[in-house]
Amino acid sequence: MSGSVALTAVKESMPAKILEIVERSPARAYVYIAPEEIVAASRFMFEECGVRLATVSGVDTRSGIELVYHWMSAKDHQFIMIKTKVKKPFPEIDSVGSFLPAAVWIEREIHDILGVVFRGHPDFRKLILSDDWPEGIHPYKRGVRFGEFKA
């Protein structure tokens, strides 16, 4: 199904890092990896495949915080999503901001709303929450009820 040069390169160059690949369409593929592989996978996507990081999204699930790194190959007209899951109650993952400046603000936003700590982040100030927002309260985490605290 895949005509993507980037996806082919991922399959050939990172087989030991890949837990699963799901190709939903010729334009969209999901590559599942362990969280400790995110820096190597992101560096490969950016430096070797020449694709761009469009965004990173996250969702709080019962079993952990899922992070999806959305990579776009303009040449192949394809999105390749690198998915991983970090464990709760203290979700942590290495930052990719040291070599991907586009990720710095995205990681700050995900920390604000989901509480994920990005180890080695170059600037971990709050981004979208006010400076007086209560520490440890992340509005997109399961179980947060806004009436239970005062900002």
BELZINOR-V633525 format. One record per residue. N is the residue number from 1. RES is the residue in one letter. PHI is phi in radians with two decimals (999 if undefined). PSI is psi in whole degrees, 0 to 359 (NA if undefined). BURIAL is 1 if it has 24 or more other ideal C-beta (glycine too) atoms within 12 Angstrom, else 0. Layout:
# BELZINOR-V633525
((N RES PHI PSI BURIAL) (N RES PHI PSI BURIAL))
This chain:
# BELZINOR-V633525
((1 M 999 330 0) (2 S -1.47 130 1) (3 G -1.96 8 0) (4 S -1.44 126 1) (5 V -1.13 318 0) (6 A -1.11 316 1) (7 L -1.15 320 1) (8 T -1.06 317 1) (9 A -1.10 320 1) (10 V -1.08 312 1) (11 K -1.04 319 0) (12 E -1.39 327 0) (13 S -1.69 341 0) (14 M -2.19 34 1) (15 P -1.05 326 0) (16 A -1.28 338 0) (17 K -1.54 341 1) (18 I -1.50 126 1) (19 L -1.51 324 0) (20 E -2.89 150 0) (21 I -2.22 131 1) (22 V -2.17 118 0) (23 E -1.76 106 0) (24 R -1.38 331 0) (25 S -2.85 172 0) (26 P -1.07 342 0) (27 A -1.82 359 0) (28 R -2.57 122 1) (29 A -2.34 146 1) (30 Y -2.04 126 1) (31 V -2.03 118 1) (32 Y -1.69 129 1) (33 I -2.38 165 1) (34 A -1.30 150 1) (35 P -1.04 329 1) (36 E -1.22 352 0) (37 E -1.74 0 1) (38 I -1.13 322 1) (39 V -1.16 312 1) (40 A -1.10 318 1) (41 A -1.16 318 1) (42 S -1.18 319 1) (43 R -1.08 318 1) (44 F -1.09 313 1) (45 M -1.04 315 1) (46 F -1.32 311 1) (47 E -1.50 323 0) (48 E -1.63 319 0) (49 C -1.56 340 1) (50 G 1.21 27 0) (51 V -1.66 162 1) (52 R -1.83 142 1) (53 L -1.38 115 1) (54 A -1.42 314 1) (55 T -2.96 175 0) (56 V -2.24 134 1) (57 S -2.13 160 1) (58 G -2.54 152 1) (59 V -2.54 140 0) (60 D -1.49 115 1) (61 T -1.89 173 0) (62 R -1.09 328 0) (63 S -1.72 357 0) (64 G 2.75 184 1) (65 I -1.71 117 1) (66 E -1.47 130 1) (67 L -2.02 136 1) (68 V -2.19 117 1) (69 Y -1.64 113 1) (70 H -1.62 110 1) (71 W -1.83 139 1) (72 M -2.10 127 1) (73 S -1.84 101 1) (74 A -1.14 325 0) (75 K -1.14 319 0) (76 D -1.66 355 1) (77 H 0.95 49 0) (78 Q -2.41 146 1) (79 F -1.82 133 1) (80 I -2.07 117 1) (81 M -1.73 121 1) (82 I -1.65 116 1) (83 K -1.93 142 1) (84 T -2.60 168 1) (85 K -2.35 131 1) (86 V -1.86 149 1) (87 K -1.41 146 0) (88 K -1.67 160 0) (89 P -1.56 354 0) (90 F -2.11 79 0) (91 P -1.23 126 1) (92 E -2.41 148 1) (93 I -2.73 154 1) (94 D -1.21 143 1) (95 S -1.34 145 1) (96 V -1.81 4 1) (97 G -1.15 340 1) (98 S -1.16 331 0) (99 F -2.11 355 0) (100 L -2.20 86 1) (101 P -0.97 331 0) (102 A -1.09 337 0) (103 A -1.45 344 1) (104 V -1.04 309 1) (105 W -1.24 323 1) (106 I -1.08 316 1) (107 E -1.13 323 1) (108 R -1.10 318 1) (109 E -1.10 315 1) (110 I -1.12 323 1) (111 H -1.10 315 1) (112 D -1.01 312 1) (113 I -1.56 334 1) (114 L -2.11 349 1) (115 G 1.43 13 1) (116 V -1.28 130 1) (117 V -1.62 125 1) (118 F -1.78 101 1) (119 R -1.08 133 0) (120 G 1.42 13 0) (121 H -1.14 137 1) (122 P -1.33 345 0) (123 D -2.76 92 0) (124 F -1.71 28 0) (125 R -1.21 160 0) (126 K -1.08 148 0) (127 L -1.99 307 0) (128 I -1.89 345 0) (129 L -1.61 150 1) (130 S -1.18 158 0) (131 D -1.08 334 0) (132 D -1.66 11 0) (133 W -1.10 138 0) (134 P -1.09 133 0) (135 E -1.08 142 0) (136 G 1.44 357 0) (137 I -1.80 116 1) (138 H -2.14 113 1) (139 P -1.07 339 1) (140 Y -1.73 6 1) (141 K -1.42 145 1) (142 R -1.00 141 0) (143 G 1.54 354 0) (144 V -1.37 126 0) (145 R -2.10 120 0) (146 F -1.17 339 0) (147 G -1.37 354 0) (148 E -1.55 356 0) (149 F -2.49 162 0) (150 K -2.02 128 0) (151 A -1.47 NA 0))
